Amino acid sequence: MMRLYSTRDVHRMQEGVSFEQAVMRGLAPDGGLFVPENIPSFDPAFFEEKLPNMAFPEIAFSVAAQLLDGAIPREDLQSMIHAAINFPAPVHRLNNSVSILELFHGPSLAFKDFGARFMAQLMAYFNQSSQQELTILVATSGDTGAAVAAGFHGLPGIRVFVLYPEGKVSPFQELQIAGWGDNIHAVKVAGDFDDCQRLVKAAFADHQINRNIRFTSANSINISRLLAQIFYYFEAYKQWISETKGVADKPKLVFSVPSGNFGNLTAGLYAQKMGLPVDHFIAATNANDVFPAFLASGHFKAQTTIATVSNAMDVGNPSNFERIESLYQENTTERSTWNNIRAAIGSLAVSDEDTLDCIQDVFRKYHYLLDPHTAVGVFALEAWKANNPDRSDAHGIVLATAHPFKFREIIEPLIGEELQVPAQAGTMKIATDKHFHIDPDLEYLKKLLLEKTI
Ligand SMILES: *Cc1c(COP(=O)(O)O)cnc(C)c1O
C-alpha cells in the first residue's frame, strides 16, 4: 500500500499518510507537499512489448495501479480512469526533430483538465462512505477554476464553489466556470485574485463554517493531479515509438515543459523514475526565472511575479520545487542535490518578444498554431539544442499546455487571421441560478456556503 510523506519531513520522522488522506488533505500538516514513499518502476519489457499496444486509458490505468499499489480496488480505479481520461492526447510532428504533445482537447482546453478530472473522481469516490456532503472551495485567476468546474460537474455528494475576480477573466473562461450550473456555484468577487484567495483562506479558518460543513480545497498541489499528469508522458512515448518503428538508431528523447508551478515537470520526472526512457527534460519558463536562476547558482530564491503573455506561468515561487528537490536529494548533500538536478534538467527563460516571434515563425513554416505557453516550450527547446551541440540530434517533444483559441486576442493579430472556434467553446451559457456576485467580505461567502444546497 502506498504511503506518502511531507517534503519537509526529510528523514521520514512522521508516520506518513495513506493515499486517501493525502488526496483529501491536499497540503501536509507541516506545510509541505505530499510525495510517495517510493516510485515503483516498470521493467523494460513493459515499454517494449506491452505499451505499444495499449490504448490511452489502459496506459493510465497501468501507471496508476503501479503507483497506488492496491490503495484502490482495480475495478474502482478502472472506472474512475475511464471517466477522467476521456479525451485524447495526440502527438503532432512539427518537423524531423520536434513534436508537439497536444494536451488541450479536454473541456477547458488546457492540460489542467487531466489533473482536475482525476482528482474530482477520487474525491467523489473517497467521500462516498461519508454521510456528509463535501464542499470544494477554490479561488482561481481563470484556468484552474475552469478545469475544476468541468471535472466536478455532476459528481454526486459534492458541491463546488469557484471564486473568480470580476473583470479579470476572459468571457470564455467565465463561461467555463459559470456555465455548468447544478453542483457548480460560480462566485464572482468584486476584487482581484488576491481577494479571492484571501476569502478562501478565511473560510477555511472560520469556526462556524467548519462546524457546519465538510470542506476541502481543489489545490493545484494535490498529489492526485500530479499522478494524472504522469499518464500522458507514457502516451506520448507510445506514439513516438510507433512513429520511429524500424528506425535503427533512434534519437534520444527530450521533453520540453512550459512551467509555472512545476507540477507538469514533476510529473515527467516521476514518469522517468518509473522507467520511461527519457534522456532529458527542459524546464521552459517565461520572465519568471526562479528555476533557471537556481540551476545557474545553486540557490533557490523566490521572486515577485512578473506579468507576461504566458500568464498561467507567471509564478514567482513555484511550489512543486520542493517535490523536485526531494526527488533528487536522497542521501546527498545540498550541493550534490543541485548537481543531480542540473544533470537531469536544463532550463531557460524566454522573453515575451521571443514567444510571440516563435508563434509567428511556426505558423509561417508549418501552418501550425502554438498558444503562448507552448511557444515558450518550443523556443526553449530550440535554444537549448543550440547551446548543447552534443545533443543536437535528440528528438524533442514539447507539451502543448493550452489550446491557441484561449489566447485568440494575442494570436489573431500575429497571424492576421481569425481562429476557428473549438467545439468546447460554442455551446455554454451562464447558469444564472448558480451564479453569484459578492463583495470581498467573508460574511457574504459564509452566507452562500451555509445556505445554498445543491
Ligand atoms: C498551469 C499552466 C502551466 C504551468 O503548469 P505547471 O504545472 O504549473 O508548471 C502552463 N501552461 C498553461 C496553459 C497552464 O494553464
The ligand as an SDF file (V2000), in Angstrom:
LIG
                    3D

 15 15  0  0  0  0  0  0  0  0999 V2000
   -0.9230   25.9200  -15.3420 C   0  0  0  0  0  0  0  0  0  0  0  0
   -0.3740   26.1120  -16.7020 C   0  0  0  0  0  0  0  0  0  0  0  0
    1.0170   25.9960  -16.9820 C   0  0  0  0  0  0  0  0  0  0  0  0
    2.0270   25.7280  -15.9020 C   0  0  0  0  0  0  0  0  0  0  0  0
    1.9680   24.4010  -15.4310 O   0  0  0  0  0  0  0  0  0  0  0  0
    2.7210   23.9970  -14.0850 P   0  0  0  0  0  0  0  0  0  0  0  0
    2.3810   22.5790  -13.8660 O   0  0  0  0  0  0  0  0  0  0  0  0
    2.1490   24.9070  -13.0220 O   0  0  0  0  0  0  0  0  0  0  0  0
    4.1580   24.2440  -14.2800 O   0  0  0  0  0  0  0  0  0  0  0  0
    1.4410   26.1240  -18.2800 C   0  0  0  0  0  0  0  0  0  0  0  0
    0.5840   26.4070  -19.2870 N   0  0  0  0  0  0  0  0  0  0  0  0
   -0.7560   26.5410  -19.0640 C   0  0  0  0  0  0  0  0  0  0  0  0
   -1.6370   26.8720  -20.2190 C   0  0  0  0  0  0  0  0  0  0  0  0
   -1.2770   26.4040  -17.7790 C   0  0  0  0  0  0  0  0  0  0  0  0
   -2.5900   26.5510  -17.5720 O   0  0  0  0  0  0  0  0  0  0  0  0
  1  2  1  0
  2  3  1  0
  2 14  2  0
  3  4  1  0
  3 10  2  0
  4  5  1  0
  5  6  1  0
  6  7  2  0
  6  8  1  0
  6  9  1  0
 10 11  1  0
 11 12  2  0
 12 13  1  0
 12 14  1  0
 14 15  1  0
M  END
$$$$
